[in-house]
């Protein structure tokens, strides 16, 4: 099977290096190339205000986790003296990862953060919901490259024609067919070693390859998430995975956010005294913690799907 030649050295993506399209030699892939990484963080609003559906983020995006919803990273390798993003059209035909829920959920669509890195042909590309073994397609939708921005990130949301009920699944995003005139895209990831335990898979000539087995230490999560129905069916475990506090520990300000619409936020100190209360009627709010005493607090987030309770530290 033909795959891709990687340099032994890999460095962070310089966003101006790919301004002019140059075809990359897609040859055979070396086994376990080593790479060093320079991080490039970017900000994006990747939450959605919807009563019918919510974006499902893994628990690593919650309080105490190693990722948050507005800090993304690109990892790159060096090919033909260019810094080429790993999770991109330049190297692979698609990317995806699996999701497992605490109970059966209804998946209605997908939310994917993407960036256009070369503006070429306008095409539709597929997004597939598959079974966890990647042996059958459960639902398909598309995105259009014209909707992507070359100067920043775009959150693509697309619904499947029919909802799918499942407890585990694989979400695969196809890239446009690679050519001299193709639009080339990338999907950012979390920091390496910051994963919910479901590896990224990369698509090469019809075969899904575990990225961590190719790039040693590349244990990250894609910014590609299923959209699930909200409401009474959301378990307490899932609801806590759908709510976030960052930074945590906090210093002067903290953001409290949720994939599910919040009605109110309350904060209590360790002895149970309420120190903050605010009506939100939205998916996020900021709290000035500059005057909070150092220590641990309990945050109650009253959402349309129930109450989420999280711990917060103030330095």
VOLUM-682104 format. One record per residue: x, y, z of N, C-alpha, C in turn; chain; residue number from 1. Coordinates in pm, whole numbers, plus 32768, in hexadecimal, padded with zeros to 4 digits. Each point is the difference from the previous one (the first is absolute). Layout:
% VOLUM-682104
n_u	n_v	n_w	ca_u	ca_v	ca_w	c_u	c_v	c_w	chaine	num
X	Y	Z	X	Y	Z	X	Y	Z	A	NUM .
...
This chain:
% VOLUM-682104
n_u	n_v	n_w	ca_u	ca_v	ca_w	c_u	c_v	c_w	chaine	num
8054	7F89	8000	7FAC	8077	8000	8057	807C	8000	A	1 .
7FE0	805C	7FA8	804B	807D	7FFE	7FD3	805A	8071	A	2 .
8063	8036	8045	7FE2	8064	8065	805C	8075	7FE9	A	3 .
802F	8041	8068	8042	8081	7FF0	808C	7FFD	803A	A	4 .
8062	803E	7FBE	8088	8008	8034	8007	8073	8064	A	5 .
8031	7FE2	8079	8012	8067	8065	8094	8012	801E	A	6 .
8027	807A	801B	8086	8019	8034	8009	7FCF	808F	A	7 .
807A	7FE2	802E	8013	7FD9	808B	7FE2	8076	805D	A	8 .
801A	807A	7FD2	7FE9	8076	8052	7F79	803B	7FDF	A	9 .
7FB3	8025	8066	7F81	8045	7FEA	7FFC	807A	8059	A	10 .
7FCC	806F	7FCB	7FF9	807B	804E	7F78	803E	7FEE	A	11 .
7FE3	8069	8050	7F7E	8040	7FFD	7FE6	8045	7F7C	A	12 .
7F81	8006	7FDA	7FD8	803B	7F81	8013	8096	7FFF	A	13 .
8049	8032	7F9E	8007	8090	7FE6	7F92	8021	7F9D	A	14 .
7FA0	8053	8029	7F87	800F	7FB0	8018	8045	7F7A	A	15 .
8074	8040	7FEE	8019	8042	7F80	804C	7FAA	7F9E	A	16 .
802F	7F8A	802D	8059	7FB0	7FAD	7FB9	7FBF	7F8B	A	17 .
7F7B	7FF0	8009	7FB5	7FBB	7F99	7FAF	8060	7FAA	A	18 .
802D	807C	7FF9	7FB2	8064	7FB7	7FF7	7FDE	7F6C	A	19 .
8067	7FC0	7FCA	7FFF	7FDA	7F73	7FF6	7F69	7FF6	A	20 .
7FA4	7FCE	7FB0	7FE8	7F71	7FF8	8076	7FB9	7FC0	A	21 .
8037	7F9E	8048	8065	7FA7	7FC8	7FD6	7F72	8021	A	22 .
8003	7FAA	7F9C	7FD5	7F77	8014	8066	7FB6	8057	A	23 .
7FCD	7FB4	8060	8054	7FB0	8058	8009	7F73	7FC8	A	24 .
8077	7FC9	8001	8012	7F77	7FD0	7FC1	7F9F	8063	A	25 .
7F94	7FBD	7FD6	7FBD	7FA1	8057	8036	7F74	7FDF	A	26 .
8067	7FD9	8045	803E	7F7F	7FE7	7FDF	7F9D	806D	A	27 .
8060	7FB1	802E	7FE6	7F9C	8066	8021	8039	808A	A	28 .
7FB1	7FD9	8060	8009	8038	8087	8068	7FB5	8053	A	29 .
805D	8049	803B	8060	7FC1	805A	7FB8	7FCF	807E	A	30 .
8034	7F99	803E	7FC6	7FCF	807B	8033	8052	8077	A	31 .
7FA3	8031	8051	801F	8044	807D	8069	806E	7FF3	A	32 .
7FEA	8063	7FA9	8060	806F	7FFB	7FFD	804E	8083	A	33 .
8074	802C	802E	8005	8053	8078	7FEA	8091	7FD9	A	34 .
7FD1	804F	805D	7FE9	808C	7FE0	8002	8055	807F	A	35 .
8030	8079	7FF0	7FFB	8063	806A	7F99	8069	7FD8	A	36 .
7FC5	8040	8064	7F89	8051	7FE4	800E	808C	8039	A	37 .
7FDC	8062	7FB1	7FEC	8088	8031	7F6B	801D	7FF9	A	38 .
7FC8	8032	806D	7F6F	8011	8007	7FD5	8087	7FC6	A	39 .
7F8C	7FFF	7FC1	7FC4	807B	7FCE	7F6D	7FFD	802B	A	40 .
7FDD	8053	8061	7F78	8003	8034	7FAC	8068	7FB7	A	41 .
7F81	7FDF	7FEA	7FA5	805B	7FBD	7F7C	8001	804C	A	42 .
7FB6	806A	7FF3	7F82	800D	8048	7F8B	7FF3	7F9F	A	43 .
7F97	7FBF	802F	7F87	7FF2	7FAF	7F89	7FED	805D	A	44 .
7F8F	8032	7FD8	7F85	7FE5	804A	7FC3	7F80	7FC9	A	45 .
8006	7F97	804F	7FD1	7F7E	7FCF	7F8B	7FCC	8052	A	46 .
7FB0	8059	803A	7F89	7FD6	8047	7F84	8032	7FB6	A	47 .
7F8F	7FC1	801B	7F87	801E	7FB4	7F89	8009	805E	A	48 .
7FAA	805F	7FE4	7F8A	8017	8054	7F89	7FBF	7FBB	A	49 .
7FD7	7F8B	802F	7F94	7FB8	7FBE	7FB2	7FAE	8066	A	50 .
7F7C	8008	7FFA	7FAE	7FB0	8059	7FEB	7F73	7FC9	A	51 .
800D	7FF0	7F7D	7FE5	7F7E	7FC3	8079	7FA5	8002	A	52 .
8077	8038	7FFB	8078	7FAE	7FF6	8074	8045	8046	A	53 .
8060	7FB0	802C	8074	8034	8046	807D	7FBF	7FC8	A	54 .
806E	804A	8007	8080	7FCA	7FD4	803D	7FB0	8073	A	55 .
802A	7F85	7FE4	8035	7FA9	8069	8098	8009	8001	A	56 .
8037	8037	806C	8090	8006	8013	802C	7F94	8063	A	57 .
8073	7FBF	7FE9	8033	7F9F	8062	801E	8043	8085	A	58 .
800D	7FAE	8067	8013	8036	8087	8084	804A	800F	A	59 .
8061	7FE9	7FA6	807F	8049	800B	7FED	8095	7FEC	A	60 .
7F8F	802A	7FC6	7FE4	808E	7FEC	7FBC	803E	807A	A	61 .
7FEA	7FB3	8069	7FBF	8034	8076	8063	802B	806A	A	62 .
7FCA	8025	8073	8055	802D	806F	8060	7F91	8027	A	63 .
807D	8024	8018	8064	7F9E	8024	8038	7FB5	7F89	A	64 .
7FCB	801B	7F89	8032	7FBE	7F88	807B	8047	7FCA	A	65 .
8033	7FCD	7F93	807C	803A	7FC8	7FE4	8050	7F82	A	66 .
7F83	8016	7FDD	7FDE	804A	7F86	7F8B	805B	801C	A	67 .
7FED	8064	7FAC	7F85	804E	8005	7FD2	801E	7F72	A	68 .
7F88	8031	7FF4	7FBF	8006	7F7E	8030	8072	7FA8	A	69 .
8055	8058	8034	802C	806F	7FAB	8098	8009	7FF6	A	70 .
8045	7F90	8016	8091	7FFD	7FEE	8024	7F89	7FA9	A	71 .
8030	801B	7F87	801A	7F97	7F9E	8092	8003	7FD6	A	72 .
802F	7F8F	7FCE	808B	7FF2	7FDA	8009	7FBC	7F78	A	73 .
805F	802C	7FAF	8023	7FB8	7F85	8088	7FBF	8013	A	74 .
800B	7F83	7FD9	8080	7FBD	7FFE	8029	7FEA	7F6F	A	75 .
8083	800D	7FE7	802F	7FFA	7F75	807F	7FAD	7FF6	A	76 .
801C	7FD3	7F88	807C	7FBC	7FE2	8043	8046	7F8B	A	77 .
8080	7FE5	7FE9	804B	8042	7F96	800A	7FA6	7F86	A	78 .
7FCB	802D	7F91	8006	7FB5	7F83	8029	8060	7F91	A	79 .
8064	7FD9	7FB4	8031	8054	7F93	801A	808F	8031	A	80 .
803D	8009	8075	8026	8080	803D	7F89	8059	8020	A	81 .
7F89	7FC5	800D	7F8A	804A	8029	7FCA	7FC7	8082	A	82 .
7FC6	8056	8052	7FBB	7FD3	8078	7F70	7FDF	7FDB	A	83 .
7FDE	7F80	8001	7F7F	7FD1	7FD1	7FAD	7FD0	8076	A	84 .
7F87	8035	8014	7FAC	7FD3	806F	7FDB	7F6D	7FF0	A	85 .
800A	7FB5	806D	7FE7	7F70	7FFC	7F6F	7FE1	7FDE	A	86 .
7FA3	803F	8049	7F71	7FDF	7FED	7FC9	805C	7F92	A	87 .
8025	7FE3	7F85	7FDC	805A	7F91	7FF8	7FB5	7F7D	A	88 .
7FC8	8043	7F9C	7FF7	7FCB	7F78	8089	7FE1	7FC7	A	89 .
8065	804E	8026	8085	7FEF	7FC8	8036	7F73	8017	A	90 .
7FDE	7FC3	8071	803B	7F7F	8023	7F9D	7F8C	7FFD	A	91 .
7F82	801A	8022	7FA1	7F93	800D	7F7C	8023	7FBA	A	92 .
7FAC	7F9A	7FF2	7F80	800F	7FBB	7F8D	801C	8060	A	93 .
801D	7FFE	8082	7F99	801C	8062	8034	7FE6	808C	A	94 .
7FAD	8020	8063	8024	7FEB	808C	7F81	7FE3	804F	A	95 .
800F	7FB6	806D	7F8C	7FE2	8052	8027	7FC5	8085	A	96 .
7F9C	7FEB	8056	8017	7FBF	8081	7F7D	7FCA	8036	A	97 .
800B	7FA8	8064	7F8B	7FC0	8038	7FC9	8048	807A	A	98 .
7F81	7FE3	801D	7FBD	8036	8077	7FAF	7F91	8041	A	99 .
8004	7FFD	8085	7FB0	7FA2	804D	7FB5	804D	806C	A	100 .
7F7D	7FE9	8009	7FAB	8046	805F	7FDC	7FA3	8074	A	101 .
7FD0	803A	806D	7FDC	7FB0	8074	7F7E	7FB3	7FEA	A	102 .
7FB1	802C	7F9F	7F88	7FB6	7FD9	7FE2	801F	7F6D	A	103 .
7F9C	7FC3	7FC8	7FDD	8016	7F73	7FD4	8090	7FEB	A	104 .
803B	8040	7F9C	7FDF	808B	7FDF	7FCF	8009	7F70	A	105 .
7FB4	8069	7FE4	7FD2	801C	7F78	805B	806A	7FC3	A	106 .
804A	7FDA	7F99	805D	805B	7FBE	7FBC	803B	7F85	A	107 .
7FFA	8084	7FFB	7FB9	8043	7F94	805C	8040	7F99	A	108 .
807F	8013	8023	805A	8043	7FA2	808D	8007	8039	A	109 .
804D	805E	7FCB	808D	800A	8025	802A	8092	8002	A	110 .
805E	8021	8059	803F	8084	8003	8096	7FEC	7FF2	A	111 .
803C	803F	7F9A	808E	7FEF	7FE5	8040	8089	7FF1	A	112 .
806E	8017	8047	804E	807A	7FF0	8067	7FE8	7F91	A	113 .
8000	8055	7F98	8058	7FED	7F8E	803B	8084	7FD3	A	114 .
806C	7FF6	7FB4	803D	8075	7FC3	8029	7FDE	7F71	A	115 .
7FEC	8060	7FA6	802D	7FF2	7F76	8092	802D	7FFA	A	116 .
805A	7FA8	7FCD	808D	8025	7FF6	802E	8016	7F71	A	117 .
7FAA	7FDE	7F9F	8015	8029	7F76	7F79	800B	7FBE	A	118 .
7FE7	8072	7FC3	7F7D	801C	7FC5	8000	7FD0	7F6F	A	119 .
7FBC	7F91	7FE6	7FFA	7FC8	7F7A	7F72	7FE5	7FD5	A	120 .
7FE8	7F8C	7FC7	7F7C	7FDB	7FCC	7F99	7FFE	8070	A	121 .
7F87	802E	7FE1	7F91	7FF9	805E	7FBC	7F79	7FF0	A	122 .
8001	7FB0	806B	7FC7	7F79	7FF9	7FB8	7FE0	8082	A	123 .
7FAA	7F9A	7FF9	7FC6	7FC4	8077	8057	7F89	8029	A	124 .
8012	7FEE	8081	8049	7F8C	8034	7FAB	7FBD	806B	A	125 .
8010	7F7E	8010	7FAB	7FB1	8057	802D	8003	8092	A	126 .
7F9D	7FF7	8059	8016	7FE2	808D	7FA9	7F87	801E	A	127 .
8040	7F94	8034	7FB8	7F83	8015	7FFD	7FDB	8094	A	128 .
7F8C	7FD4	802B	7FF2	7FC2	8083	8003	7F69	7FEA	A	129 .
8061	7FBE	803F	8014	7F71	7FEB	7FF1	7FB5	8084	A	130 .
7FF8	7F7C	7FF7	8005	7FB2	807B	808C	8008	803B	A	131 .
8011	7FD8	807C	807E	8016	8045	8074	7FB5	7FC1	A	132 .
7FE5	7F97	7FB4	806A	7FB4	7FBD	801F	8036	7F74	A	133 .
7FB6	8067	7FD6	8017	803F	7F7D	7FE6	7FA0	7F8C	A	134 .
7FA3	7FA2	8015	7FE2	7F9F	7F97	7F7F	801E	7FB5	A	135 .
7FAC	805A	8036	7F84	8023	7FBA	7FDC	8091	801C	A	136 .
7FC2	803F	7F9E	7FD7	808C	8009	7F70	8006	8031	A	137 .
7FE9	804C	806B	7F7A	800E	803A	7FB6	8078	7FC9	A	138 .
8049	806C	7FE0	7FC2	807A	7FCC	806C	8053	7FBC	A	139 .
7FD6	8052	7FA1	805E	8053	7FB4	7FC8	808C	7FF0	A	140 .
8058	8062	8006	7FDD	8089	7FDD	8078	803C	7FB8	A	141 .
7FF7	807F	7FDA	806D	803F	7FB6	801D	808C	8037	A	142 .
8077	8032	7FDF	8020	808D	8014	8035	8036	7F7D	A	143 .
7FF8	8083	7FED	802D	803E	7F84	8079	8057	801E	A	144 .
8068	7FF2	7FAE	807C	804A	801A	7FEF	8096	7FF4	A	145 .
7F96	802E	7FBC	7FE8	8090	7FF5	7FDB	803C	8086	A	146 .
7FD4	7FAD	8060	7FD9	8031	8083	8076	8011	805F	A	147 .
8077	7FD7	7FD6	8076	8007	8056	804C	8081	7FE9	A	148 .
8044	802D	8069	804D	807C	7FF9	8094	7FDF	7FF0	A	149 .
8044	804E	7FAC	8090	7FEE	7FF0	804D	804F	806A	A	150 .
7FBE	8063	803C	8044	8055	8060	7FE9	7FD8	8090	A	151 .
7FB0	7F9A	8019	7FE3	7FD7	8089	7FB2	7F7F	7FFF	A	152 .
7FCD	7FDC	8074	7FB9	7F82	800F	7F69	8015	7FF2	A	153 .
7FBF	7F99	7FCB	7F6F	8000	7FF0	7FC9	7F83	8044	A	154 .
7F95	800F	804B	7FBD	7F8D	8039	7F90	7FD5	7FA2	A	155 .
8016	7F8F	7FBE	7F9D	7FCA	7FA3	7F9D	7FAB	804E	A	156 .
7F80	801B	7FF3	7F99	7FAA	803A	7FAA	7FCA	7F8F	A	157 .
7FE5	7F7F	8004	7FB2	7FC2	7F97	7FAE	7F8F	803B	A	158 .
7F82	7FF5	7FD7	7FA6	7F9B	8035	7FF8	7F87	7FA4	A	159 .
7FF4	7F8B	803C	7FE6	7F87	7FB4	7F6D	7FFE	7FD6	A	160 .
7FE3	7FC0	7F90	7F75	7FFC	7FCF	7FA6	7FB2	805F	A	161 .
803A	7F9B	8042	7FB6	7FB3	8063	8052	7FF5	8080	A	162 .
7FC6	801B	8076	804A	7FF0	807D	8027	7F6E	8015	A	163 .
806A	7FEB	804D	8031	7F78	801C	8005	7FEC	8096	A	164 .
7FC6	7F92	8030	8007	7FDC	808D	8073	7F9F	8016	A	165 .
805D	8026	8055	8074	7FAA	8017	8043	8024	8084	A	166 .
804B	7FA2	8037	804D	801B	8079	8093	8014	7FE0	A	167 .
802D	7FD2	7F8A	808A	8016	7FD6	8003	8010	7F69	A	168 .
805B	8053	7FCF	8004	801D	7F71	8088	8037	7FDA	A	169 .
8016	800F	7F7F	8079	803C	7FCA	7FD7	8070	7FA2	A	170 .
803D	8074	800F	7FE1	8075	7FAE	8074	8018	7FA0	A	171 .
7FE9	7FF0	7F7E	8069	800E	7F9D	7FE6	8076	7FA3	A	172 .
8061	805A	7FF4	7FF5	8077	7FAB	805C	7FEE	7F88	A	173 .
7FC7	7FFE	7F88	8050	7FF4	7F87	8033	8089	7FD5	A	174 .
807A	8003	7FCB	8038	807A	7FC7	7FE6	8000	7F69	A	175 .
8002	8076	7FBF	7FF1	8004	7F6F	806C	7FAE	7FBB	A	176 .
7FDF	7FC4	7F8E	8061	7FB0	7FB6	807A	8056	7FDD	A	177 .
8075	7FCD	801F	807C	804D	7FF6	802C	800D	7F6F	A	178 .
8018	807C	7FD5	802F	801A	7F78	8042	8089	7FFD	A	179 .
8034	8025	7F8D	8041	8082	7FF2	7F9F	8073	8017	A	180 .
7F7F	7FE8	7FE4	7F9D	806C	800D	7FA0	7FEB	8074	A	181 .
8018	7F9C	8054	7FA2	7FE2	806B	8006	8068	806F	A	182 .
7F8E	8014	8042	7FFF	804B	807E	8037	7FA4	806C	A	183 .
8064	8030	8049	803E	7FAF	8068	7FD8	8036	8088	A	184 .
7FE0	7FA5	805D	7FC9	8025	8082	804B	7FB7	806E	A	185 .
7FEF	8031	807B	8034	7FB9	8074	7F99	8003	8070	A	186 .
800D	7FA1	805D	7FB2	7FFD	807B	8062	800A	8073	A	187 .
7FEF	8061	805B	805B	800A	8072	7FE6	7F93	8067	A	188 .
805D	7FF2	805E	7FF4	7F9D	8069	801B	8041	8088	A	189 .
7FEC	7FB0	8068	8030	8027	8084	8098	7FEC	8005	A	190 .
803B	8026	806E	808E	7FE5	8016	8018	7F69	8002	A	191 .
8070	7FD4	7FC6	8024	7F73	8007	800A	7FD4	8091	A	192 .
7FDB	7F84	801A	7FF2	7FC3	8085	7F84	8033	8049	A	193 .
7FAB	804C	7FBC	7F84	8032	803A	7F8D	7FC1	7FB3	A	194 .
7FD6	7F8A	802B	7F9E	7FB3	7FB6	7F9C	7FC1	805E	A	195 .
7F87	7FE8	7FCC	7F9A	7FBB	804D	800F	7F68	7FF5	A	196 .
806C	7FD3	7FC2	8018	7F71	7FF4	7FD0	7FC3	7F7E	A	197 .
7FC8	8052	7FA7	7FD5	7FD1	7F7D	805D	803B	7F99	A	198 .
8059	7FB2	7FC4	8069	8037	7FAA	7FCA	8040	7F81	A	199 .
804E	805E	7FCC	7FE5	8037	7F7C	8026	7F97	7F98	A	200 .
7FAB	7FF1	7F9B	801E	7FAB	7F8D	800D	8059	7F85	A	201 .
805F	7FDE	7FA9	8019	804A	7F85	7FE5	7FA5	7F8A	A	202 .
7FBD	8034	7F99	7FD5	7FB1	7F8D	8067	8009	7F90	A	203 .
8035	7F8E	7FD5	805F	7FFA	7F91	7FD6	7F93	7FA0	A	204 .
7FD4	8029	7F88	7FD7	7FA4	7F97	7F9E	7F95	8031	A	205 .
7F9B	8030	8048	7F93	7FA8	802A	8017	7FB7	8083	A	206 .
8073	8010	803F	801D	7FBB	807D	8011	8064	8072	A	207 .
7FBD	7FE6	8071	800C	8055	8076	8077	7FD2	8053	A	208 .
805E	805E	8019	807C	7FE2	8046	8000	8048	8087	A	209 .
8023	7FB9	806B	800B	803C	8084	8075	8061	8000	A	210 .
7FE4	8081	8014	8069	8066	7FF9	806B	7FEC	806A	A	211 .
7FD9	7FCF	8076	8062	7FEE	806A	8062	7F90	7FE1	A	212 .
7FD9	7FA2	7FA8	805C	7F96	7FDA	8060	802E	7F93	A	213 .
7FDE	806C	7FBC	8056	8038	7F97	805E	8068	803B	A	214 .
7FC6	805D	804C	804E	806A	8040	8009	7FE1	8094	A	215 .
8073	7FD4	802F	800D	7FDE	808D	7FDC	8074	805A	A	216 .
7FA3	7FEB	805D	7FD9	8068	805D	7F91	805A	7FCF	A	217 .
7FCC	7FE9	7F87	7F96	8056	7FCB	7F78	7FCD	8032	A	218 .
7FEC	8011	8082	7F86	7FD3	8042	7FAC	807B	801F	A	219 .
7FAD	8027	7FA3	7FB4	807D	800B	7F6F	7FE8	7FD9	A	220 .
7FAE	8068	8007	7F75	7FFA	7FD4	7FE7	8065	7F92	A	221 .
7FB6	7FD7	7F9C	7FD6	805B	7F96	7F97	8062	8033	A	222 .
7FFA	8076	7FC0	7F90	805B	8015	7F90	7FDC	7F9E	A	223 .
7FCE	7F86	8011	7F8F	7FCD	7FB1	7FA5	7FB6	8061	A	224 .
7F83	802F	800E	7FAA	7FD2	806B	7F76	7FDA	7FCB	A	225 .
7FC5	7F95	8037	7F75	7FE0	7FDC	7F9F	8063	803F	A	226 .
7F93	801A	7FBD	7F92	804F	8037	7F94	7F9D	802B	A	227 .
7FD8	8008	807F	7F9F	7FA1	8036	7F85	804A	8031	A	228 .
7F90	7FB8	8005	7F86	803B	8033	800F	801A	8096	A	229 .
7FCF	8073	802B	8003	8021	808E	7F7B	7FDA	8041	A	230 .
7FED	802A	807C	7F83	7FE4	8044	8013	7FA0	8073	A	231 .
7F94	7FC1	8029	8002	7FAC	8077	805A	7F87	7FF0	A	232 .
8021	7FDA	7F85	8052	7F8A	7FEA	8092	8014	8021	A	233 .
802B	8079	801F	808C	8019	8021	801B	7FD1	808E	A	234 .
805E	7FA2	8010	801F	7FCC	8084	8053	8065	804D	A	235 .
800C	7FEA	8083	8051	805A	8052	8091	8000	7FD3	A	236 .
8032	7F89	7FDA	808A	7FF7	7FCF	8011	8050	7F81	A	237 .
7FA4	7FEE	7FA0	8008	8049	7F82	7FF5	8096	8017	A	238 .
7FA6	802A	8059	7FEB	808E	8017	807F	8040	8037	A	239 .
8044	7FBC	8059	807D	8037	8033	806D	8005	7F95	A	240 .
7FF9	7FA5	7F9F	805D	8006	7F8F	7FDD	8071	7FA0	A	241 .
7F89	8035	800A	7FD1	8068	7FA4	800C	808C	803C	A	242 .
803A	800B	8076	8010	8081	8043	8092	8016	8024	A	243 .
802C	807E	8001	808F	801D	8005	801C	807A	8059	A	244 .
8075	7FFC	8042	8032	8072	804C	8092	8013	7FD9	A	245 .
8023	8074	7FD0	808C	8018	7FDC	8020	8095	8007	A	246 .
807A	8027	8029	8066	7FA3	8033	7FDA	7FCB	8089	A	247 .
8033	7F8F	8022	7FE5	7FC3	8081	807E	7FB6	802E	A	248 .
804B	8036	805E	7FE0	806A	8060	7FF2	808A	7FBF	A	249 .
7FAA	8052	803E	7FE8	8087	7FD0	8057	8063	804C	A	250 .
8012	8074	7FC3	804C	806B	8042	7FA5	8079	8010	A	251 .
7FF2	804F	7F95	7FAC	8078	800A	7F7A	7FF0	7FB9	A	252 .
7FF6	7FA1	7FA4	7F82	7FED	7FB6	7FF5	7F6F	7FD4	A	253 .
7F87	7FCF	7FFB	7FE7	7F78	7FD3	7F89	8002	7F9F	A	254 .
8006	7FA9	7F9C	7F91	7FEE	7FA1	7FB5	7F81	8025	A	255 .
7F7F	800B	8011	7FAA	7F8C	8019	7FAA	7FED	7F84	A	256 .
800C	7F8B	7FC2	7FBF	7FEA	7F7F	7FBE	7F77	7FFD	A	257 .
7FA4	7FF1	7FA0	7FB5	7F83	7FF4	7FD3	7FEE	7F6F	A	258 .
7FFE	7F81	7FD5	7FC3	7FE2	7F7F	7F68	8008	8008	A	259 .
7FCC	7FF6	8079	7F71	8007	8018	7FDF	808B	8037	A	260 .
7F96	803B	7FD2	7FDB	8086	802C	7FEF	8005	8097	A	261 .
8042	8063	803F	7FF9	8012	8092	7F9A	806C	8024	A	262 .
7FB8	7FE8	806D	7FA4	8065	8035	8043	8053	806D	A	263 .
8053	7FBE	8052	803C	8045	8073	8080	7FBB	802A	A	264 .
805B	804F	803A	807C	7FCB	803A	800A	802F	8090	A	265 .
8023	7FA4	805A	8017	8020	808D	8087	7FC9	802A	A	266 .
8046	804A	8057	8081	7FD4	8033	7FFC	8003	8098	A	267 .
8030	7F93	803E	7FFF	7FF3	8092	808F	7FE7	8030	A	268 .
8021	8038	8076	8083	7FE3	803A	7FFC	7F78	8045	A	269 .
8071	7FDA	803D	800F	7F79	8035	7FA4	7FE4	8077	A	270 .
7FCF	806B	8042	7FA6	7FEC	8073	7F6E	800F	7FD8	A	271 .
7FE7	800A	7F7D	7F77	8003	7FCE	7FC0	8088	7FF3	A	272 .
804D	806C	8012	7FC9	8086	7FF2	7FFF	8029	7F6C	A	273 .
7F91	8037	7FD3	7FF8	802E	7F75	804E	8083	7FF2	A	274 .
805F	8001	7FA3	8053	8077	7FEC	7FE6	8042	7F79	A	275 .
7FB1	7FBC	7FAC	7FE4	8039	7F7B	7F81	7FC0	7FC9	A	276 .
7FAE	8050	7FBD	7F89	7FCE	7FBC	7FE3	805A	7F89	A	277 .
7FDD	7FC4	7F8F	7FE6	804F	7F88	7FA0	7FB7	7FA4	A	278 .
7F9B	8047	7FCD	7FAA	7FCB	7F97	804B	800A	7F7C	A	279 .
8005	7F93	7FB5	8053	7FFB	7F87	7FAC	8004	7F81	A	280 .
7FA1	7FA3	7FF1	7FAF	7FF6	7F87	8058	7FF9	7F83	A	281 .
8063	7FA9	8004	805C	7FF0	7F91	805D	7F8C	8018	A	282 .
806F	7FFB	7FB6	805A	7F8E	800A	8084	8021	8045	A	283 .
8017	807E	8025	807C	8020	8046	7FF0	8082	804E	A	284 .
8053	800E	8065	8005	807B	804E	808B	800C	803E	A	285 .
802C	8079	801B	8081	8016	8042	7FE7	802D	808F	A	286 .
805B	7FD9	8058	7FF4	8023	808E	8084	803F	802C	A	287 .
7FF8	8076	803C	8076	8041	8037	8021	7FC0	8086	A	288 .
8071	7FBA	8008	8026	7FBA	807B	8071	8047	804A	A	289 .
801F	807B	7FD9	8071	8048	803D	7FEE	8011	8097	A	290 .
7F83	800E	802D	7FE6	8016	808E	7FDC	7F80	804B	A	291 .
8003	7F8E	7FB9	7FE4	7F80	8042	8078	7FD8	8056	A	292 .
7FE5	7FC9	8074	806C	7FCC	8053	803D	7F85	7FBE	A	293 .
8080	7FEB	8013	8042	7F8A	7FCA	7FC2	7F82	803B	A	294 .
7FE8	7F9F	7FAA	7FC8	7F82	8031	7FA4	7FBF	7F9B	A	295 .
7FB5	7F9D	802E	7FA9	7FB0	7FAB	7F6F	8032	8008	A	296 .
7FBC	7FFA	7F8E	7F73	802B	7FF6	7FB0	7F96	7FB4	A	297 .
7F7E	8003	8018	7FA3	7FAA	7FB8	7FAD	8056	7FA1	A	298 .
7FFD	7FD9	7F81	7FB3	804A	7F9C	7F86	7FAE	7FD8	A	299 .
7F8B	803A	800B	7F84	7FC1	7FD2	7FD3	8045	7F81	A	300 .
7FEC	7FB2	7F98	7FD6	8035	7F7E	7F76	7FC8	7FE1	A	301 .
7F9C	8055	8003	7F76	7FD6	7FE8	7FE5	8006	7F6A	A	302 .
7FF7	7F8B	7FC1	7FEF	7FF9	7F6F	7F75	7FCA	7FDE	A	303 .
7FDE	8007	7F80	7F7E	7FCC	7FD4	7FF9	7F68	800A	A	304 .
8073	7FBF	8014	8003	7F6D	800C	801B	7FD2	8090	A	305 .
8005	805E	8060	801B	7FDB	8089	806A	8057	803F	A	306 .
802C	7FD9	8077	8063	804E	804A	8087	7FB9	7FF7	A	307 .
8066	8049	7FD2	8088	7FCE	8000	804B	803E	8076	A	308 .
804D	7FB0	8047	804B	802F	8074	8094	7FE6	7FE9	A	309 .
8050	8068	800C	808F	7FF5	7FE8	804E	8045	806E	A	310 .
807E	7FD5	8012	805A	8040	805E	8055	8067	7FB8	A	311 .
801C	806F	8046	8054	8069	7FC9	8065	802B	8069	A	312 .
807C	8014	7FD7	8068	8031	8058	8020	8091	7FDE	A	313 .
8017	8051	8067	802B	808B	7FED	8089	800F	8041	A	314 .
805F	8031	7FB4	8088	8011	8035	800C	8084	804D	A	315 .
